[in-house]
Amino acid sequence: MPPVNRETSLYLDLLRFLAAFTVFIGHVSGSRFTGGLFWQVSPFMAEAVTLFFVLSGFVIACATDRGETTATSYAVARAARILSVALPALVMTFALDALGRAVRPDLYSAAWGYVPTGQVWQFLAGLLFVNQIWFIDLPPGSDLPYWSLGFEVWYYVLFGIALFAAPRWRALAMAATLAAVGPRIAAMFPLWLLGWATWRLARRWTPGRAVGALLSGGSLALWLAYELWAPAHGRLQGLVPAWLNRPELAQDYLIGTLFAAHLLGVRAISPLLGRLLVPAARPIRWAAGATFTLYLFHLPLAQCLAALLPWPPASWAARSSILGGTLALVFLIASVTERRKDIWRRGLTLLLRPATLQEL
């Protein structure tokens, strides 16, 4: 039985969108946007990003098993997926920031991570995905969520080397890449590999329905137990060196492990998922088709709207405009970004056709 059927695929799409939506709500709950509306969601943003890392490894393992079997097809698919959203996000972020700062420069503050100088370097570092290597932590303008691309793109590179590089220099190339990107990116690489390992295990072993229900349900129960424990005892933060700049790293590994166990068991309970999700397949697929755009565009859009709107953040006029307006704009933008990644794929295929990537 394959690890992913239609029902499981729908479930993964729903999870991807809900994770991005959690990050969106967590950010716009800030006082400068909505006066603290939905502030309770903020602690879960880090866990949503953890899900993205594990899901990324899982999905890329699936893609390379099913179709991306050459270096060229792998490079084209990954570049089309990333650049179709990342490049427009960078361009629009700096345009929106310029507009917002012209109206309300006080809202673009270093207090929440905005860096007011060096925009050209911010853009180039984001475009080249070197914005997080070693001890650099440089967001491109107001797009703070962009940090995770400075990790994930290098995981694509490392995985591509592992799959397609010549055996005689594969280990050396991976070691050199890890040395180039630094310990912070290396420290989270096992989370991404956890998703890959989950796919590989799921290909070889399909749990029965009872074991699958125990894995999927038991992992959720343990996750819930942690969420109930954390308010009284504190989250697993600050247990790693400060220079890693990821105080949630211990929590990342806990949540990532529980999520991997959940994924391993989900296929066994897919008939139940199907009864719940298949009737809503079309809206789930449609929403999931804007996940990456929602993740990368929501904060610059919300920040600019907050600068342009005449109402105070705690007013319902501002709240509804920022929440509804940001979402509406995100889905509009998605129609020309990730929903059009096939155009990028065709263009990149033509560009790379003369290259000898197969010889890597």
C-alpha positions, 0 to 999 in steps of 0.5 A, spaced: 500 500 500 503 506 497 504 511 503 500 517 500 493 515 497 487 521 495 485 521 502 492 522 505 494 527 500 488 531 501 489 531 509 497 533 507 494 539 503 489 541 509 495 541 514 499 545 509 494 550 509 492 550 516 500 551 518 501 557 514 494 560 516 497 559 523 503 563 522 498 568 518 494 569 524 499 569 529 503 575 526 496 579 525 494 578 532 500 583 534 498 589 537 500 594 531 495 590 526 489 588 530 490 590 537 492 583 540 486 579 537 487 572 537 494 573 541 493 566 543 495 563 537 502 566 537 506 561 541 504 556 535 507 559 530 514 556 531 510 549 531 507 550 525 514 552 521 516 545 524 511 542 521 513 545 514 520 542 515 518 535 516 512 535 511 518 538 506 522 532 507 516 527 506 514 531 500 520 531 497 522 524 498 515 522 495 517 527 489 523 524 487 521 517 488 515 518 483 518 523 478 524 527 479 529 522 478 534 526 474 538 532 477 535 536 471 528 534 473 529 535 481 533 542 480 527 545 475 521 542 480 525 545 486 527 552 483 520 553 480 516 551 486 521 556 490 522 562 485 515 562 483 513 565 489 520 567 493 522 572 487 515 576 487 515 576 494 521 579 495 519 585 489 513 586 492 515 586 499 520 592 498 515 596 494 509 595 500 515 597 505 516 603 501 509 605 500 508 603 508 514 607 510 512 613 506 505 613 510 507 611 517 514 610 518 513 609 525 510 602 524 516 599 521 520 598 527 526 595 529 522 592 535 519 587 531 525 585 527 525 590 521 532 592 519 531 600 516 538 600 512 541 596 507 535 594 503 539 592 497 543 587 501 537 584 504 534 583 497 540 580 494 541 575 500 534 573 500 534 572 492 541 568 493 538 564 500 544 566 504 540 570 509 541 565 514 548 562 513 552 562 519 550 567 524 547 572 519 539 573 520 537 578 515 530 578 514 528 582 507 524 588 509 518 586 513 518 579 510 520 576 517 517 569 515 522 569 509 527 566 514 525 559 513 527 559 506 534 560 508 534 554 511 530 549 506 533 551 500 539 549 502 536 542 504 534 541 497 541 542 495 544 537 500 538 532 498 540 533 491 547 532 492 546 526 496 541 523 490 545 525 484 552 527 485 557 522 483 559 517 489 566 519 489 565 526 491 558 526 494 560 526 502 565 531 500 560 535 497 555 535 502 560 536 508 563 542 504 555 545 503 554 544 510 560 548 512 558 553 508 552 554 510 554 554 518 551 550 524 544 553 525 542 551 518 545 544 520 542 544 526 535 543 523 537 539 517 535 532 521 528 535 522 527 535 514 531 528 514 525 526 519 520 527 514 524 524 508 525 518 513 518 517 515 516 517 507 522 511 506 519 507 512 512 508 510 514 505 503 516 499 506 512 498 512 504 499 512 501 499 519 495 495 520 489 500 522 489 499 530 497 500 530 496 506 525 490 509 529 495 508 535 500 512 532 496 517 529 492 518 535 497 517 540 502 522 537 496 527 537 494 525 544 502 526 547 502 533 543 496 535 546 499 533 553 505 538 551 500 543 550 497 543 556 503 542 560 507 548 557 503 554 560 504 551 567 511 549 566 514 553 560 515 551 553 522 547 551 526 553 550 533 556 551 535 549 552 540 550 546 546 555 545 544 562 544 548 562 538 544 557 534 538 563 534 533 558 535 531 557 542 525 553 540 530 547 537 528 542 543 521 543 542 522 543 534 525 536 535 519 534 540 514 536 535 517 534 529 518 527 532 510 526 534 508 529 527 512 524 524 509 518 528 502 521 526 504 521 518 506 514 519 499 512 522 495 516 518 495 512 511 492 506 515 486 511 517 485 514 511 478 511 510 476 515 516 479 521 513 476 520 506 469 520 509 471 527 512 475 530 507 473 528 500 466 532 500 471 538 501 476 536 496 475 542 491 476 547 497 481 544 500 486 543 494 484 550 492 486 553 499 492 549 499 494 552 492 495 558 496 499 556 502 506 558 500 504 565 497 500 566 504 506 564 508 511 569 504 506 575 503 501 575 509 506 580 513 508 585 508 501 585 506 498 586 513 504 591 515 502 595 509 495 595 510 496 597 517 500 603 515 494 605 510 488 604 514 485 610 518 482 606 524 486 604 530 488 597 530 483 595 536 477 597 532 473 592 528 474 596 522 481 595 522 481 588 524 476 586 519 480 590 513 487 587 515 484 580 516 480 579 510 484 584 506 490 580 507 487 573 505 483 576 499 490 579 496 494 573 498 489 568 494 489 574 488 497 573 488 497 566 488 493 566 482 499 568 478 505 565 483 504 558 485 498 556 481 503 558 475 509 554 477 508 550 471 510 556 467 516 557 471 518 549 470 517 550 462 522 556 462 527 553 467 527 546 463 528 550 456 534 554 460 537 548 463 536 543 457 543 544 454 546 543 461 549 537 463 546 536 470 546 529 469 553 528 470 553 531 477 
